[in-house]
Amino acid sequence: MTASGDRIGTVGGAASVDEVLGLLEGWGRERYDEEVTQLDHALQTAAHARADRAEPPLVAAALLHDVGHLLVLRDGGVADGDVDADLAHEARGARWLAPLLPASVTGPIALHVAAKRYRCAVDAEYHGSLSAGSVRSLVRQGGPMDDDERTRFERNPAHRDAVRLRGWDDAGKDLDAVVPDLASYRPLLEDLARASR
């Protein structure tokens, strides 16, 4: 923060809600490894969170969980589905949002990939419900967790929210869904950013 109390962005970090929405508007029409666009996926995931009566930070996490994919594209990289290595989009997105939004938003974002690996380890039927893109990325991300990884994941205070987020993420891939637009989330993001100052 500056002496006057204004928040300044860290190097590479989001400095404003306008910047976050601009990233989604500018790069959200791209696809990564799914049929829906990044923006449609984000809006559907957030709509599922709202329908489940999630707390505001978790709705924001649902909306923003894949911004790491968009950051890679913005910075000239290739889409996650076009490479053999895991690009750790979840960590990149959480770090970028951390200067602006609270840990109650960024924590589940940082863990939403781990939540997929966790659910594959604890629920035999879950793997069969994944989209083709999620199955491909699961391989890059390390596959189902082993016993030690599961124990560590369950100790993280954000793990339950990450598992909830994962369910909405998996459901947010409907080509025919009609959901609220991006502008409808501005007040929520602005409230969270104000509270995080």
Backbone as a chain_set.jsonl record, in Angstrom:
{"seq": "MTASGDRIGTVGGAASVDEVLGLLEGWGRERYDEEVTQLDHALQTAAHARADRAEPPLVAAALLHDVGHLLVLRDGGVADGDVDADLAHEARGARWLAPLLPASVTGPIALHVAAKRYRCAVDAEYHGSLSAGSVRSLVRQGGPMDDDERTRFERNPAHRDAVRLRGWDDAGKDLDAVVPDLASYRPLLEDLARASR", "coords": {"N": [[0.844, -1.186, 0.0], [0.347, 2.293, -0.535], [1.485, 5.349, 1.048], [-0.816, 6.807, 1.328], [-2.687, 4.885, 1.594], [-3.705, 3.656, -0.615], [-4.054, 0.773, -2.627], [-1.445, -0.839, -4.333], [-0.493, -2.666, -7.198], [1.363, -5.723, -7.08], [4.38, -6.82, -8.691], [3.402, -8.312, -11.566], [0.975, -8.97, -10.385], [-2.602, -8.766, -9.905], [-4.067, -5.59, -9.916], [-6.503, -4.344, -9.784], [-10.103, -4.639, -9.873], [-11.063, -4.017, -12.377], [-8.888, -4.762, -13.975], [-8.898, -7.542, -13.621], [-11.433, -8.26, -14.668], [-11.016, -7.317, -17.225], [-9.053, -9.088, -18.154], [-10.553, -11.456, -18.309], [-12.477, -10.641, -20.189], [-10.845, -10.013, -22.378], [-9.369, -12.344, -23.019], [-11.066, -14.426, -22.655], [-12.579, -15.618, -24.682], [-11.117, -17.584, -25.741], [-10.29, -21.093, -25.972], [-9.247, -23.874, -23.949], [-8.826, -26.791, -23.329], [-11.255, -27.814, -23.747], [-14.7, -27.841, -24.905], [-16.267, -25.571, -24.441], [-15.874, -21.967, -24.178], [-13.309, -20.192, -22.347], [-14.43, -18.051, -20.898], [-17.196, -18.679, -20.902], [-17.073, -21.046, -19.438], [-16.095, -20.096, -16.961], [-18.225, -18.405, -16.168], [-20.348, -20.231, -16.03], [-19.41, -21.944, -14.023], [-19.341, -20.231, -11.822], [-22.068, -19.614, -11.705], [-23.117, -22.093, -10.942], [-22.019, -22.217, -8.371], [-23.34, -20.059, -7.137], [-25.978, -21.011, -7.33], [-25.812, -23.082, -5.563], [-25.751, -21.738, -3.254], [-23.319, -20.75, -2.265], [-20.862, -19.054, -0.254], [-19.912, -15.57, -0.747], [-16.982, -15.273, -1.248], [-16.369, -17.808, -2.248], [-17.959, -17.991, -4.502], [-16.688, -16.067, -6.042], [-14.209, -17.347, -6.302], [-15.005, -19.515, -7.843], [-15.721, -18.207, -10.221], [-13.226, -17.201, -10.983], [-11.394, -19.263, -11.073], [-9.857, -20.34, -13.165], [-8.193, -18.323, -14.147], [-5.47, -18.433, -14.401], [-4.951, -19.899, -16.747], [-5.654, -17.965, -18.633], [-3.786, -15.985, -18.12], [-1.444, -17.213, -18.982], [-1.954, -17.322, -21.752], [-2.246, -14.557, -22.287], [0.339, -13.725, -21.811], [1.7, -14.716, -23.934], [2.072, -17.453, -24.049], [1.285, -20.945, -24.68], [-1.829, -22.73, -24.858], [-2.88, -24.754, -22.095], [-3.784, -27.321, -22.795], [-2.343, -27.803, -25.065], [0.219, -28.604, -24.587], [2.626, -30.938, -23.217], [3.411, -30.785, -20.599], [2.437, -29.905, -17.235], [1.144, -26.745, -16.625], [0.639, -25.524, -14.247], [-1.575, -23.796, -13.762], [-3.343, -23.192, -11.728], [-1.843, -22.352, -9.484], [-0.525, -20.146, -10.557], [-2.685, -18.439, -11.192], [-3.818, -18.017, -8.613], [-1.698, -16.716, -7.298], [-1.536, -14.366, -8.849], [-3.953, -13.129, -8.289], [-3.786, -12.688, -5.56], [-2.759, -10.141, -4.507], [-5.023, -8.592, -4.606], [-7.4, -9.901, -3.789], [-8.918, -11.776, -1.049], [-7.574, -14.58, 0.902], [-9.608, -16.417, 1.178], [-10.699, -16.509, -1.304], [-8.5, -17.007, -3.035], [-7.328, -19.324, -1.958], [-9.013, -21.721, -2.407], [-8.854, -21.605, -5.218], [-6.127, -22.091, -5.675], [-6.057, -24.727, -4.921], [-7.761, -26.187, -6.601], [-7.045, -27.94, -8.654], [-5.626, -29.9, -7.268], [-7.807, -30.808, -5.847], [-9.237, -32.193, -7.785], [-7.477, -34.336, -8.261], [-7.554, -35.443, -5.735], [-10.296, -36.164, -5.465], [-10.429, -38.119, -7.444], [-8.915, -40.048, -6.212], [-10.357, -40.769, -3.926], [-12.93, -41.406, -4.693], [-14.18, -43.738, -6.606], [-15.946, -43.624, -8.768], [-15.825, -41.031, -9.645], [-13.725, -40.376, -11.476], [-14.684, -41.427, -13.884], [-16.629, -39.588, -14.503], [-15.425, -37.335, -15.47], [-14.681, -34.8, -17.926], [-13.332, -35.196, -21.268], [-11.168, -33.462, -21.633], [-10.452, -32.915, -18.964], [-9.647, -35.432, -18.13], [-7.355, -35.791, -19.716], [-5.767, -33.67, -18.722], [-5.495, -34.486, -16.078], [-3.602, -36.532, -16.174], [-1.264, -35.062, -16.831], [-1.132, -33.6, -14.499], [-0.437, -35.296, -12.473], [-2.044, -37.459, -11.794], [-4.312, -39.543, -9.769], [-4.243, -38.834, -6.241], [-1.795, -40.126, -3.908], [-1.71, -41.941, -0.744], [-0.289, -40.354, 1.167], [-0.354, -37.805, -0.028], [-3.113, -37.353, -0.009], [-3.61, -37.2, 2.746], [-2.147, -34.871, 3.435], [-3.51, -32.983, 1.845], [-6.073, -33.034, 3.005], [-5.533, -31.805, 5.396], [-5.292, -29.154, 4.829], [-6.786, -26.049, 5.374], [-8.435, -24.987, 3.365], [-9.352, -27.085, 1.884], [-11.935, -28.281, 1.784], [-13.553, -26.319, 0.6], [-12.24, -26.208, -1.844], [-12.85, -28.724, -2.911], [-15.608, -28.451, -3.223], [-15.61, -26.374, -5.11], [-14.401, -27.777, -7.185], [-16.435, -29.523, -7.997], [-18.319, -27.737, -9.127], [-16.751, -26.707, -11.135], [-16.381, -28.976, -12.766], [-19.002, -29.235, -13.653], [-19.398, -27.001, -15.19], [-19.397, -26.925, -18.085], [-21.18, -26.843, -20.202], [-22.483, -26.567, -23.339], [-24.868, -25.314, -23.96], [-25.737, -23.749, -21.868], [-27.362, -21.07, -20.14], [-26.489, -18.268, -18.497], [-25.896, -15.716, -15.927], [-24.214, -12.646, -16.941], [-20.76, -11.458, -17.203], [-20.503, -8.869, -16.136], [-22.319, -8.864, -14.061], [-20.988, -9.818, -11.881], [-19.274, -7.889, -10.987], [-19.946, -6.142, -8.698], [-19.711, -7.982, -6.541], [-16.968, -8.752, -6.712], [-15.778, -6.264, -6.314], [-16.61, -5.664, -3.688], [-15.29, -7.719, -2.28], [-12.63, -7.107, -2.845], [-12.433, -4.586, -1.64], [-12.842, -5.302, 1.049], [-10.563, -6.746, 1.457], [-8.499, -4.99, 1.602]], "CA": [[0.0, 0.0, 0.0], [1.055, 3.57, -0.517], [1.286, 6.09, 2.291], [-2.204, 7.275, 1.405], [-3.571, 3.755, 1.815], [-4.143, 3.053, -1.873], [-3.397, -0.492, -2.963], [-0.724, -0.891, -5.592], [-0.291, -4.047, -7.628], [2.707, -6.254, -7.051], [4.845, -7.181, -10.021], [2.671, -9.453, -12.093], [-0.26, -9.231, -9.664], [-3.766, -7.956, -10.254], [-4.133, -4.357, -9.142], [-7.864, -3.819, -9.711], [-11.179, -5.466, -10.419], [-11.087, -3.741, -13.816], [-7.852, -5.577, -14.606], [-9.356, -8.934, -13.601], [-12.516, -8.379, -15.644], [-10.404, -7.115, -18.54], [-8.405, -10.344, -18.542], [-11.614, -12.38, -18.722], [-13.083, -10.14, -21.425], [-9.87, -10.012, -23.458], [-8.875, -13.671, -23.366], [-12.068, -15.433, -22.316], [-13.158, -16.293, -25.848], [-10.217, -18.698, -26.081], [-10.558, -22.4, -25.363], [-7.995, -24.511, -23.548], [-8.889, -28.207, -23.689], [-12.676, -28.124, -23.605], [-15.522, -27.312, -25.993], [-16.742, -24.229, -24.098], [-14.819, -20.963, -24.045], [-12.866, -19.92, -20.977], [-15.4, -17.179, -20.237], [-18.422, -19.438, -20.64], [-16.773, -21.979, -18.346], [-16.022, -19.319, -15.715], [-19.572, -17.944, -15.811], [-21.135, -21.398, -15.63], [-18.909, -22.435, -12.734], [-19.831, -19.28, -10.821], [-23.524, -19.775, -11.592], [-23.337, -23.288, -10.119], [-21.71, -21.859, -6.986], [-24.453, -19.244, -6.649], [-27.156, -21.878, -7.183], [-25.551, -23.889, -4.366], [-25.729, -20.784, -2.134], [-21.961, -20.604, -1.743], [-20.492, -17.739, 0.275], [-19.349, -14.722, -1.81], [-15.615, -15.579, -1.688], [-16.33, -19.047, -3.017], [-18.512, -17.658, -5.823], [-15.591, -15.403, -6.765], [-13.226, -18.386, -6.644], [-15.569, -20.276, -8.961], [-15.605, -17.369, -11.413], [-11.836, -16.867, -11.333], [-10.501, -20.392, -10.805], [-8.979, -20.656, -14.292], [-7.517, -17.149, -14.72], [-4.087, -18.812, -14.73], [-4.927, -20.236, -18.179], [-5.714, -16.722, -19.398], [-2.499, -15.309, -17.938], [-0.488, -17.871, -19.89], [-2.262, -16.848, -23.101], [-1.943, -13.126, -22.346], [1.784, -13.547, -21.796], [2.288, -15.288, -25.131], [2.243, -18.894, -23.95], [0.313, -21.788, -25.373], [-2.871, -23.266, -23.991], [-2.5, -25.909, -21.284], [-4.08, -28.549, -23.518], [-1.456, -27.933, -26.224], [1.564, -28.978, -24.145], [2.673, -32.189, -22.46], [3.705, -30.499, -19.195], [1.432, -29.158, -16.474], [1.543, -25.343, -16.514], [0.295, -25.066, -12.893], [-2.412, -22.599, -13.889], [-4.013, -22.889, -10.456], [-0.915, -21.576, -8.65], [-0.299, -18.866, -11.22], [-3.874, -17.608, -11.011], [-3.945, -17.633, -7.2], [-0.654, -15.703, -7.004], [-1.866, -13.113, -9.524], [-5.107, -12.526, -7.615], [-3.52, -12.486, -4.126], [-2.663, -8.747, -4.052], [-6.324, -7.919, -4.704], [-8.515, -10.637, -3.177], [-8.515, -12.493, 0.167], [-7.229, -16.005, 0.832], [-10.845, -17.199, 1.039], [-10.88, -16.637, -2.753], [-7.327, -17.589, -3.7], [-7.019, -20.657, -1.436], [-9.664, -22.759, -3.219], [-8.317, -21.573, -6.583], [-4.824, -22.757, -5.646], [-6.229, -26.159, -4.659], [-8.818, -26.851, -7.372], [-6.462, -29.076, -9.391], [-5.408, -30.937, -6.25], [-9.115, -31.367, -5.495], [-9.565, -33.201, -8.804], [-6.631, -35.499, -7.98], [-8.089, -36.001, -4.486], [-11.572, -36.836, -5.722], [-10.125, -39.344, -8.196], [-8.342, -41.024, -5.279], [-11.294, -41.2, -2.881], [-14.229, -41.751, -5.267], [-13.899, -44.539, -7.807], [-16.836, -43.231, -9.866], [-15.572, -39.652, -10.052], [-12.888, -40.333, -12.675], [-15.537, -41.686, -15.039], [-17.492, -38.44, -14.786], [-14.623, -36.218, -15.965], [-14.665, -34.526, -19.365], [-12.125, -35.685, -21.929], [-10.092, -32.516, -21.335], [-10.032, -33.113, -17.578], [-8.907, -36.703, -18.063], [-6.023, -35.534, -20.276], [-4.985, -32.829, -17.812], [-5.214, -35.264, -14.876], [-2.332, -37.23, -16.406], [-0.206, -34.043, -16.699], [-1.129, -33.066, -13.135], [0.073, -36.28, -11.518], [-2.964, -38.561, -11.547], [-4.924, -39.571, -8.437], [-3.314, -38.685, -5.105], [-1.471, -41.29, -3.085], [-2.198, -41.789, 0.638], [0.364, -39.207, 1.822], [-0.895, -36.58, -0.618], [-4.487, -37.185, 0.494], [-3.537, -36.744, 4.141], [-1.721, -33.465, 3.423], [-4.596, -32.198, 1.27], [-7.158, -32.938, 3.99], [-5.106, -30.911, 6.492], [-5.346, -27.769, 4.381], [-8.09, -25.479, 5.738], [-9.243, -24.651, 2.186], [-9.599, -28.261, 1.052], [-13.367, -28.535, 1.575], [-14.017, -25.366, -0.407], [-11.658, -26.608, -3.127], [-13.623, -29.865, -3.407], [-16.873, -27.891, -3.715], [-15.273, -25.676, -6.344], [-14.133, -28.784, -8.211], [-17.711, -30.005, -8.512], [-18.887, -26.716, -10.011], [-15.835, -26.67, -12.277], [-16.724, -30.105, -13.629], [-20.343, -29.026, -14.214], [-19.429, -25.771, -15.973], [-18.908, -27.194, -19.441], [-22.4, -27.077, -20.972], [-22.501, -25.687, -24.513], [-26.162, -24.653, -24.097], [-26.124, -23.085, -20.614], [-27.641, -19.635, -20.136], [-26.122, -17.836, -17.145], [-25.642, -14.271, -15.834], [-23.013, -12.198, -17.631], [-19.599, -11.111, -16.391], [-20.737, -7.608, -15.422], [-23.116, -9.105, -12.85], [-20.086, -10.19, -10.781], [-18.445, -6.75, -10.584], [-20.146, -5.717, -7.301], [-19.159, -9.001, -5.652], [-15.507, -8.644, -6.721], [-15.392, -4.981, -5.706], [-16.802, -5.816, -2.243], [-14.219, -8.573, -1.751], [-11.37, -6.357, -2.943], [-12.472, -3.563, -0.588], [-12.682, -5.96, 2.348], [-9.221, -7.32, 1.542], [-7.503, -3.905, 1.742]], "C": [[0.882, 1.24, 0.0], [0.783, 4.247, 0.817], [-0.154, 6.56, 2.435], [-3.202, 6.132, 1.593], [-4.089, 3.113, 0.548], [-3.365, 1.775, -2.136], [-2.676, -0.344, -4.297], [-0.489, -2.34, -5.94], [1.153, -4.474, -7.464], [3.088, -6.616, -8.467], [4.107, -8.433, -10.476], [1.356, -9.747, -11.404], [-1.378, -8.31, -10.099], [-3.846, -6.75, -9.334], [-5.554, -3.834, -8.979], [-8.857, -4.839, -10.252], [-11.282, -5.243, -11.919], [-10.066, -4.609, -14.548], [-8.279, -7.046, -14.685], [-10.452, -9.143, -14.648], [-11.992, -8.202, -17.071], [-9.705, -8.358, -19.047], [-9.445, -11.336, -19.048], [-12.255, -11.946, -20.041], [-12.129, -10.28, -22.612], [-9.465, -11.395, -23.937], [-9.908, -14.776, -23.154], [-12.712, -16.143, -23.482], [-12.297, -17.463, -26.323], [-10.703, -19.978, -25.407], [-9.225, -22.971, -24.911], [-8.009, -25.975, -23.929], [-10.326, -28.703, -23.518], [-13.419, -27.529, -24.791], [-15.995, -25.883, -25.714], [-15.566, -23.254, -24.042], [-14.444, -20.815, -22.564], [-13.905, -19.079, -20.228], [-16.696, -17.918, -19.939], [-18.221, -20.41, -19.48], [-16.744, -21.253, -17.002], [-17.416, -18.908, -15.246], [-20.461, -19.101, -15.373], [-20.704, -21.91, -14.259], [-19.404, -21.529, -11.606], [-21.338, -19.401, -10.625], [-23.871, -21.014, -10.771], [-23.065, -22.986, -8.646], [-22.842, -21.029, -6.386], [-25.695, -20.099, -6.41], [-27.036, -22.761, -5.949], [-25.484, -23.042, -3.097], [-24.362, -20.707, -1.456], [-21.765, -19.19, -1.212], [-19.838, -16.909, -0.836], [-17.899, -15.032, -2.2], [-15.521, -16.836, -2.543], [-16.974, -18.872, -4.395], [-17.427, -16.978, -6.662], [-14.527, -16.41, -7.176], [-13.716, -19.21, -7.827], [-15.439, -19.498, -10.268], [-14.166, -17.286, -11.903], [-10.881, -18.058, -11.283], [-9.53, -20.701, -11.936], [-8.283, -19.432, -14.891], [-6.059, -17.458, -15.054], [-3.941, -19.225, -16.19], [-4.862, -18.963, -19.021], [-4.421, -15.928, -19.281], [-1.436, -15.906, -18.848], [-0.702, -17.37, -21.315], [-1.892, -15.374, -23.269], [-0.442, -12.886, -22.485], [2.488, -14.249, -22.947], [2.53, -16.779, -25.091], [1.186, -19.641, -24.731], [-0.684, -22.327, -24.359], [-2.402, -24.542, -23.307], [-2.722, -27.22, -22.024], [-3.169, -28.799, -24.709], [-0.025, -28.307, -25.852], [1.487, -30.265, -23.334], [2.901, -31.961, -20.971], [2.541, -29.761, -18.548], [1.941, -27.733, -16.284], [1.176, -24.732, -15.167], [-0.543, -23.788, -12.93], [-3.065, -22.217, -12.58], [-3.132, -22.039, -9.544], [-0.682, -20.194, -9.248], [-1.485, -17.927, -11.011], [-4.031, -17.124, -9.575], [-2.923, -16.56, -6.827], [-1.013, -14.357, -7.613], [-3.004, -12.387, -8.811], [-4.82, -12.121, -6.169], [-3.35, -11.03, -3.699], [-4.017, -8.04, -3.955], [-7.409, -8.573, -3.867], [-8.028, -11.485, -2.002], [-8.21, -13.974, -0.089], [-8.463, -16.893, 0.713], [-11.245, -17.359, -0.433], [-9.717, -17.422, -3.356], [-6.985, -18.997, -3.204], [-7.696, -21.772, -2.223], [-9.181, -22.779, -4.666], [-7.006, -22.349, -6.635], [-4.952, -24.267, -5.5], [-7.2, -26.866, -5.599], [-8.297, -27.984, -8.25], [-6.19, -30.224, -8.428], [-6.721, -31.591, -5.862], [-9.565, -32.405, -6.517], [-8.77, -34.477, -8.529], [-7.122, -36.224, -6.724], [-9.37, -36.784, -4.745], [-11.377, -38.115, -6.52], [-9.597, -40.443, -7.282], [-9.371, -41.577, -4.306], [-12.649, -41.662, -3.41], [-14.008, -42.455, -6.603], [-14.752, -44.112, -8.996], [-16.519, -41.841, -10.419], [-14.777, -39.579, -11.359], [-13.722, -40.527, -13.936], [-16.447, -40.533, -15.416], [-16.74, -37.262, -15.401], [-14.77, -36.049, -17.472], [-13.358, -35.059, -19.95], [-10.936, -34.77, -21.648], [-9.565, -32.685, -19.921], [-9.27, -34.415, -17.397], [-7.49, -36.504, -18.592], [-5.171, -34.707, -19.311], [-4.652, -33.561, -16.517], [-3.883, -35.996, -15.005], [-1.17, -36.26, -16.222], [-0.05, -33.583, -15.255], [-0.721, -34.077, -12.079], [-0.85, -37.435, -11.206], [-3.572, -38.501, -10.154], [-3.865, -39.469, -7.337], [-3.011, -40.031, -4.464], [-1.903, -40.99, -1.647], [-1.587, -40.576, 1.338], [-0.176, -37.884, 1.29], [-2.314, -36.314, -0.115], [-4.482, -36.651, 1.915], [-3.145, -35.274, 4.204], [-2.834, -32.563, 2.9], [-5.709, -31.989, 2.299], [-6.8, -32.043, 5.17], [-5.195, -29.442, 6.105], [-6.721, -27.197, 4.702], [-8.998, -25.181, 4.547], [-9.668, -25.887, 1.406], [-11.089, -28.522, 0.803], [-13.95, -27.592, 0.518], [-13.471, -25.725, -1.785], [-12.417, -27.787, -3.732], [-14.983, -29.39, -3.92], [-16.656, -27.192, -5.053], [-15.063, -26.67, -7.486], [-15.431, -29.316, -8.829], [-18.354, -29.015, -9.466], [-18.056, -26.594, -11.277], [-16.206, -27.774, -13.27], [-18.069, -29.905, -14.322], [-20.399, -27.85, -15.181], [-18.936, -25.912, -17.395], [-20.057, -27.513, -20.4], [-22.478, -26.075, -22.125], [-23.795, -24.879, -24.621], [-26.605, -23.878, -22.853], [-26.368, -21.59, -20.84], [-27.452, -19.159, -18.703], [-25.927, -16.318, -17.116], [-24.303, -13.887, -16.464], [-21.921, -11.763, -16.653], [-19.837, -9.849, -15.567], [-21.509, -7.818, -14.128], [-22.249, -9.465, -11.647], [-19.221, -9.027, -10.304], [-18.694, -6.336, -9.133], [-19.56, -6.71, -6.287], [-17.645, -8.869, -5.564], [-15.053, -7.347, -6.066], [-15.546, -5.039, -4.184], [-15.672, -6.627, -1.627], [-12.879, -7.85, -1.783], [-11.31, -5.271, -1.873], [-12.211, -4.179, 0.774], [-11.278, -6.495, 2.547], [-8.146, -6.259, 1.768], [-6.986, -3.818, 3.158]], "O": [[2.016, 1.219, 0.479], [-0.036, 3.785, 1.611], [-0.654, 6.696, 3.551], [-4.403, 6.363, 1.735], [-4.831, 2.133, 0.61], [-2.16, 1.709, -1.894], [-3.219, 0.201, -5.258], [-0.301, -3.165, -5.046], [2.068, -3.681, -7.684], [2.231, -6.709, -9.346], [4.187, -9.482, -9.837], [0.668, -10.69, -11.793], [-1.136, -7.211, -10.6], [-3.709, -6.876, -8.117], [-5.8, -2.974, -8.133], [-8.501, -5.765, -10.981], [-11.561, -6.184, -12.662], [-10.354, -5.132, -15.624], [-8.048, -7.712, -15.695], [-10.398, -10.097, -15.424], [-12.463, -8.854, -18.002], [-9.755, -8.656, -20.24], [-9.253, -11.978, -20.08], [-12.542, -12.777, -20.903], [-12.551, -10.623, -23.717], [-9.241, -11.599, -25.131], [-9.639, -15.941, -23.449], [-13.341, -17.184, -23.29], [-12.701, -18.232, -27.195], [-11.425, -19.944, -24.41], [-8.179, -22.59, -25.437], [-7.24, -26.367, -24.807], [-10.565, -29.865, -23.187], [-12.837, -26.797, -25.59], [-16.113, -25.076, -26.636], [-14.415, -23.659, -23.881], [-15.167, -21.253, -21.669], [-14.221, -19.357, -19.071], [-17.238, -17.798, -18.841], [-19.106, -20.571, -18.639], [-17.303, -21.739, -16.019], [-17.748, -19.046, -14.068], [-21.246, -18.956, -14.436], [-21.544, -22.269, -13.434], [-19.835, -22.012, -10.558], [-21.829, -19.302, -9.5], [-24.819, -20.988, -9.987], [-23.799, -23.448, -7.772], [-23.256, -21.271, -5.252], [-26.384, -19.931, -5.404], [-28.044, -23.145, -5.356], [-25.2, -23.548, -2.011], [-24.265, -20.611, -0.232], [-22.417, -18.248, -1.664], [-19.269, -17.475, -1.769], [-17.601, -15.055, -3.394], [-14.695, -16.919, -3.452], [-16.575, -19.537, -5.351], [-17.269, -17.278, -7.845], [-14.0, -16.333, -8.285], [-12.934, -19.562, -8.711], [-15.088, -20.067, -11.301], [-13.917, -17.3, -13.109], [-9.673, -17.879, -11.436], [-8.47, -21.275, -11.685], [-7.826, -19.491, -16.033], [-5.475, -16.797, -15.913], [-2.919, -18.935, -16.813], [-4.115, -18.889, -19.996], [-4.006, -15.271, -20.236], [-0.62, -15.181, -19.418], [0.258, -17.033, -22.007], [-1.296, -14.991, -24.275], [-0.008, -11.968, -23.181], [3.713, -14.372, -22.952], [3.138, -17.326, -26.012], [0.309, -19.046, -25.358], [-0.412, -22.372, -23.16], [-1.623, -25.311, -23.87], [-1.918, -28.142, -21.889], [-3.206, -29.876, -25.304], [0.851, -28.325, -26.716], [0.427, -30.635, -22.83], [2.617, -32.844, -20.161], [1.763, -29.084, -19.22], [3.067, -27.541, -15.825], [1.383, -23.536, -14.963], [-0.256, -22.824, -12.22], [-3.317, -21.036, -12.338], [-3.62, -21.108, -8.903], [-0.647, -19.195, -8.53], [-1.302, -16.753, -10.69], [-4.342, -15.956, -9.343], [-3.249, -15.606, -6.12], [-0.822, -13.318, -6.979], [-3.008, -11.158, -8.741], [-5.538, -11.293, -5.61], [-3.77, -10.694, -2.592], [-4.135, -7.007, -3.296], [-8.25, -7.88, -3.294], [-6.86, -11.872, -1.959], [-8.539, -14.531, -1.137], [-8.371, -18.008, 0.199], [-12.036, -18.239, -0.77], [-9.924, -18.383, -4.097], [-6.408, -19.786, -3.954], [-7.014, -22.694, -2.671], [-9.104, -23.844, -5.279], [-6.797, -23.168, -7.531], [-4.058, -25.008, -5.908], [-7.449, -28.057, -5.412], [-9.05, -28.907, -8.561], [-6.486, -31.38, -8.73], [-6.76, -32.789, -5.58], [-10.206, -33.392, -6.154], [-9.326, -35.575, -8.56], [-7.109, -37.453, -6.657], [-9.513, -37.924, -4.303], [-12.086, -39.096, -6.296], [-9.806, -41.628, -7.543], [-9.274, -42.734, -3.899], [-13.436, -42.246, -2.665], [-13.686, -41.817, -7.606], [-14.305, -44.233, -10.137], [-16.906, -41.517, -11.542], [-15.121, -38.802, -12.25], [-13.488, -39.861, -14.944], [-16.979, -40.498, -16.525], [-17.366, -36.285, -15.812], [-14.958, -37.021, -18.203], [-12.404, -35.335, -19.222], [-9.82, -35.249, -21.446], [-8.357, -32.605, -19.698], [-8.342, -34.485, -16.591], [-6.53, -36.99, -17.994], [-3.994, -35.006, -19.104], [-3.618, -33.281, -15.91], [-3.12, -36.068, -14.042], [-0.197, -36.583, -15.541], [1.048, -33.216, -14.836], [-0.664, -33.739, -10.896], [-0.485, -38.315, -10.426], [-3.375, -37.523, -9.432], [-2.744, -39.954, -7.487], [-3.835, -40.945, -4.468], [-2.407, -39.903, -1.366], [-2.294, -39.846, 2.032], [-0.427, -36.955, 2.058], [-2.668, -35.17, 0.172], [-5.256, -35.755, 2.252], [-3.752, -34.507, 4.952], [-3.074, -31.491, 3.456], [-6.225, -30.88, 2.44], [-7.692, -31.571, 5.875], [-5.176, -28.574, 6.978], [-7.731, -27.8, 4.338], [-10.218, -25.127, 4.709], [-10.293, -25.753, 0.354], [-11.459, -28.946, -0.292], [-14.732, -28.004, -0.34], [-14.167, -25.563, -2.787], [-12.605, -27.838, -4.947], [-15.459, -29.878, -4.945], [-17.414, -27.389, -6.003], [-15.494, -26.432, -8.614], [-15.508, -29.53, -10.039], [-18.881, -29.41, -10.506], [-18.597, -26.399, -12.366], [-16.327, -27.525, -14.469], [-18.258, -30.355, -15.453], [-21.37, -27.722, -15.927], [-18.137, -25.099, -17.86], [-19.92, -28.347, -21.294], [-22.533, -24.867, -21.897], [-23.82, -23.857, -25.307], [-27.739, -23.402, -22.798], [-25.674, -20.941, -21.622], [-28.168, -19.592, -17.8], [-25.804, -15.696, -18.172], [-23.376, -14.695, -16.517], [-22.134, -11.708, -15.442], [-19.411, -9.776, -14.414], [-21.368, -7.031, -13.192], [-22.722, -9.422, -10.512], [-18.504, -9.164, -9.313], [-17.727, -6.187, -8.385], [-18.976, -6.3, -5.284], [-17.088, -8.873, -4.466], [-14.056, -7.33, -5.344], [-14.698, -4.514, -3.462], [-15.152, -6.267, -0.571], [-12.084, -7.968, -0.851], [-10.261, -5.055, -1.266], [-11.441, -3.636, 1.566], [-10.841, -6.682, 3.683], [-7.006, -6.592, 2.091], [-6.147, -2.968, 3.457]]}, "num_chains": 1, "name": "protein.A"}
